[in-house]
């Protein structure tokens, strides 16, 4: 109840149509509350030189779960029983781990909640299978390392150092490789989302809201329109290495000059965002904690998701 609905403002703004589906990032109970500024998606990034070295075709990245597992096994390198190059780097804790699992959940036909958001459904057979698949890279296949966690956004990123052959990247992480290791970046490729029951992955957009308590709503809306103008968004997204929310910026210079970012823009058609419910952050954090328990073998995937669902259902019952 603290945000001003923007529908009346958007209806009178001639440029509203240029945003298309990205306006749904702020859609809640039939109203829109956000003007998107920049976005990101989770797509598989991989090193073409490592693919060639392993006898894989870099022009044919994994399109199914089975192909991803086979590629990870072929790309992993072990010496003296230690993994010196991960076939697939996976985050092992926090929101990042939850986001990667969410992609597998959706691809397998599952979802977080029922249609009216009153009950958790992520502990369905689809959700359990998705988590079993994820932790299998660690405990079954041994192609993902849990001894340490080094974010891909660090400088230099692990992929640039040759420590991993594949990881699920957001555009900003690729921008790090491009900045710190331009020679390696020439070998980086990005793949569209894989498909099991559905071809889908996580995409999200951040943006600007308007306070319901503001005494200067007219001026605030003028400021929002300025920052969300085509010219402003081109500069903002180019400097951040993020995805622009306007359709007319799909061929902006900074996108057209980078084949990897072009794939991220193309992949937006397969994007799915997190649920817009007031309790989402609490639910997400609970899920993250239990997914981490499954990753480290403290609970089975089914036990982890069942226990997470029990906690989440209590929160949903209170909203």
C-alpha positions in Angstrom: 0.0 0.0 0.0 3.0 2.3 -0.1 3.3 2.6 -3.9 1.3 4.6 -6.4 -0.2 2.7 -9.3 1.3 4.0 -12.6 -1.5 2.9 -15.0 -2.9 6.4 -15.5 0.6 7.8 -16.1 1.5 5.0 -18.5 -1.8 5.4 -20.4 -1.0 9.0 -21.3 2.7 8.4 -22.1 3.2 7.8 -25.9 6.3 5.8 -25.3 4.7 3.1 -23.0 4.2 0.6 -25.9 8.0 0.5 -26.4 8.4 -1.4 -23.2 6.2 -4.3 -24.0 6.2 -7.3 -21.7 9.0 -5.8 -19.5 6.3 -3.7 -17.8 5.0 -6.9 -16.2 8.0 -6.8 -13.9 5.9 -4.4 -11.7 2.5 -6.0 -12.3 0.6 -6.8 -9.1 -3.1 -7.6 -8.7 -4.1 -6.0 -12.0 -2.0 -2.8 -11.7 1.5 -1.7 -12.7 3.8 -0.1 -10.3 7.2 0.0 -12.0 8.9 1.5 -15.0 11.8 -0.9 -15.8 15.3 0.5 -16.3 17.6 -2.5 -16.7 17.4 -6.2 -16.7 19.3 -9.5 -16.6 18.7 -13.1 -17.5 20.4 -16.4 -16.6 21.8 -18.1 -19.7 24.5 -20.8 -20.1 27.9 -19.3 -20.9 30.7 -21.6 -22.1 34.2 -21.5 -23.5 34.4 -22.5 -27.2 38.1 -23.4 -26.9 37.3 -25.9 -24.1 34.5 -27.3 -26.2 36.8 -27.9 -29.1 39.5 -29.4 -26.8 36.9 -31.9 -25.5 35.7 -32.9 -28.9 32.5 -30.9 -28.6 31.0 -28.6 -31.3 30.9 -25.0 -29.8 28.2 -24.2 -32.4 26.0 -26.8 -30.8 25.6 -26.0 -27.0 23.4 -28.1 -24.8 19.7 -27.9 -25.5 18.5 -30.5 -23.0 19.4 -31.6 -19.5 21.0 -34.8 -20.8 23.2 -32.9 -23.2 24.2 -30.5 -20.4 25.3 -33.4 -18.2 27.2 -35.1 -21.0 29.0 -31.9 -21.8 29.9 -31.2 -18.2 31.4 -34.6 -17.9 33.4 -34.2 -21.1 34.7 -30.8 -20.1 35.7 -31.5 -16.5 39.4 -32.2 -15.8 40.7 -34.0 -12.7 44.3 -34.4 -11.6 45.3 -36.6 -8.7 41.7 -37.0 -7.7 41.1 -33.2 -7.6 38.9 -31.2 -9.9 41.1 -28.6 -11.6 38.5 -27.5 -14.1 34.8 -27.7 -13.4 32.7 -29.0 -16.2 29.9 -26.8 -14.9 30.2 -24.2 -12.2 27.2 -23.9 -10.0 26.6 -21.5 -7.1 26.4 -23.5 -3.9 24.6 -21.0 -1.6 22.3 -18.1 -1.3 20.0 -16.5 -3.9 22.2 -17.5 -6.8 21.8 -21.2 -6.0 18.0 -20.7 -5.7 17.9 -18.9 -9.1 19.7 -21.6 -10.9 17.4 -24.3 -9.4 14.4 -22.1 -10.4 15.4 -22.4 -14.1 15.4 -26.2 -13.8 12.1 -26.1 -11.9 10.4 -24.2 -14.6 12.0 -26.2 -17.4 10.6 -29.3 -15.8 7.1 -27.9 -15.8 7.0 -27.0 -12.1 6.3 -23.7 -10.3 6.8 -22.0 -6.9 3.1 -21.7 -5.9 -0.4 -22.5 -6.9 -2.3 -20.0 -9.0 -3.7 -18.0 -6.1 -0.3 -18.0 -4.2 -1.8 -19.7 -1.2 0.3 -22.9 -1.2 3.9 -23.8 -2.1 4.1 -26.3 -5.0 7.9 -26.2 -5.6 8.2 -29.5 -3.6 6.3 -31.3 -6.4 7.9 -34.3 -8.3 9.0 -31.7 -10.9 10.8 -29.6 -8.3 12.4 -32.6 -6.6 13.7 -33.9 -9.9 15.1 -30.5 -10.7 17.0 -30.3 -7.5 18.2 -33.9 -7.8 19.5 -33.0 -11.3 21.3 -29.9 -9.9 23.0 -31.7 -6.9 23.9 -34.6 -9.2 26.6 -32.5 -10.8 28.3 -32.4 -7.4 27.6 -35.7 -5.7 27.0 -38.1 -8.6 29.1 -36.7 -11.5 31.8 -34.9 -9.6 32.0 -32.1 -12.2 31.2 -29.2 -9.9 33.3 -28.2 -6.9 32.0 -27.2 -3.5 35.3 -26.7 -1.8 35.0 -23.0 -2.3 32.7 -20.5 -3.9 34.2 -17.7 -6.0 31.6 -15.5 -7.7 31.9 -15.1 -11.4 31.7 -11.3 -10.9 35.1 -11.2 -9.1 38.2 -10.0 -11.0 39.4 -11.9 -12.8 36.4 -14.3 -13.1 37.0 -18.1 -12.7 36.0 -18.7 -16.3 38.6 -16.3 -17.5 41.2 -18.2 -15.4 40.2 -21.5 -17.0 38.8 -22.9 -13.7 35.4 -23.7 -15.2 34.1 -24.5 -18.7 30.5 -23.5 -18.3 28.3 -21.5 -15.9 24.9 -19.8 -15.8 25.7 -16.2 -16.4 24.0 -12.8 -16.1 25.2 -10.1 -18.6 27.1 -8.2 -15.9 29.3 -11.3 -15.2 30.2 -11.6 -18.9 31.0 -7.9 -18.8 33.6 -8.6 -16.1 35.3 -11.2 -18.4 35.2 -8.7 -21.3 36.8 -6.0 -19.2 39.5 -8.0 -17.4 40.2 -10.7 -20.0 39.3 -9.5 -23.5 41.4 -12.3 -25.2 39.4 -14.9 -23.3 36.1 -13.2 -24.0 36.7 -13.9 -27.7 36.1 -17.6 -26.8 33.0 -17.1 -24.7 29.7 -18.2 -26.1 26.1 -18.0 -24.8 23.3 -20.4 -25.3 19.5 -20.0 -25.3 17.7 -21.7 -22.5 17.5 -25.5 -22.4 14.2 -27.3 -22.7 12.7 -30.2 -20.9 9.0 -29.7 -20.7 9.4 -26.0 -21.4 12.1 -23.7 -22.7 12.4 -21.1 -20.0 14.8 -19.3 -17.7 14.9 -16.5 -15.1 14.8 -12.9 -16.4 14.1 -9.9 -14.2 14.0 -6.1 -14.5 14.7 -3.5 -11.9 13.2 0.0 -12.2 11.6 3.1 -10.7 8.6 3.3 -8.4 6.5 6.3 -7.3 5.7 6.7 -3.6 2.0 7.1 -2.8 3.0 9.6 -0.1 4.9 11.9 -2.5 3.9 15.5 -2.5 5.6 15.9 -5.9 4.0 13.1 -8.0 3.9 15.2 -11.2 7.6 16.1 -10.9 8.5 12.6 -9.9 6.8 11.2 -13.0 8.7 13.7 -15.2 11.9 12.4 -13.6 10.9 8.8 -14.3 10.2 9.6 -17.9 13.6 11.3 -18.2 15.6 8.3 -16.8 13.4 5.9 -18.8 13.8 7.8 -22.1 15.4 5.9 -25.0 18.5 8.1 -24.9 19.0 7.7 -21.1 18.4 3.9 -21.1 20.8 3.4 -23.9 23.6 5.1 -21.9 22.6 3.4 -18.6 22.5 -0.1 -20.0 25.6 0.3 -22.1 27.6 1.4 -19.1 26.3 -1.4 -16.8 26.3 -4.2 -19.3 22.6 -4.9 -18.7 19.6 -5.5 -20.9 17.5 -2.5 -21.9 13.7 -2.8 -21.4 12.7 -1.0 -24.5 12.1 -2.9 -27.7 13.6 -0.1 -29.8 16.9 -0.6 -28.0 17.2 -4.3 -29.1 19.7 -3.3 -31.8 21.5 -0.6 -29.9 25.2 -0.2 -30.7 26.5 -1.9 -27.5 24.2 -4.9 -28.2 24.8 -5.2 -32.0 28.6 -5.2 -31.4 28.5 -8.1 -28.9 27.1 -11.4 -30.1 26.7 -12.7 -26.5 24.5 -9.8 -25.4 22.5 -10.3 -28.6 21.7 -13.8 -27.4 20.6 -12.4 -24.0 18.2 -10.1 -25.9 16.9 -13.0 -28.0 16.5 -15.1 -24.9 14.1 -12.6 -23.3 11.2 -14.3 -25.2 11.8 -17.4 -22.9 12.1 -15.3 -19.7 10.1 -15.8 -16.6 10.2 -13.6 -13.6 10.0 -14.2 -9.9 6.5 -14.1 -8.3 5.2 -10.6 -7.5 3.9 -11.3 -4.0 4.7 -9.3 -0.8 6.2 -12.3 1.0 8.5 -13.4 -1.9 11.8 -12.3 -0.3 11.0 -14.3 2.8 10.0 -17.4 0.8 13.0 -17.0 -1.5 15.4 -16.9 1.5 13.8 -20.0 3.0 14.2 -21.8 -0.2 17.8 -20.7 -0.6 18.7 -22.1 2.8 17.2 -25.5 2.2 18.6 -25.8 -1.3 22.0 -25.2 0.2 21.3 -28.1 2.6 20.6 -30.3 -0.3 23.7 -29.1 -2.2 25.9 -30.0 0.8 24.2 -33.4 1.4 22.7 -32.4 4.7 19.2 -33.3 3.4 18.0 -35.2 0.4 16.4 -33.0 -2.3 12.9 -34.2 -1.3 13.5 -33.6 2.4 14.9 -30.1 1.7 12.0 -29.0 -0.5 9.3 -30.6 1.8 10.8 -28.8 4.8 11.1 -25.5 2.9 7.5 -25.9 1.7 6.3 -26.4 5.3 7.9 -23.1 6.4 6.8 -21.2 3.3 3.2 -22.4 3.7 3.1 -20.8 7.2 4.1 -17.5 5.7 1.6 -17.7 2.9 -1.1 -18.4 5.4 -0.3 -15.2 7.3 -0.4 -12.8 4.3 
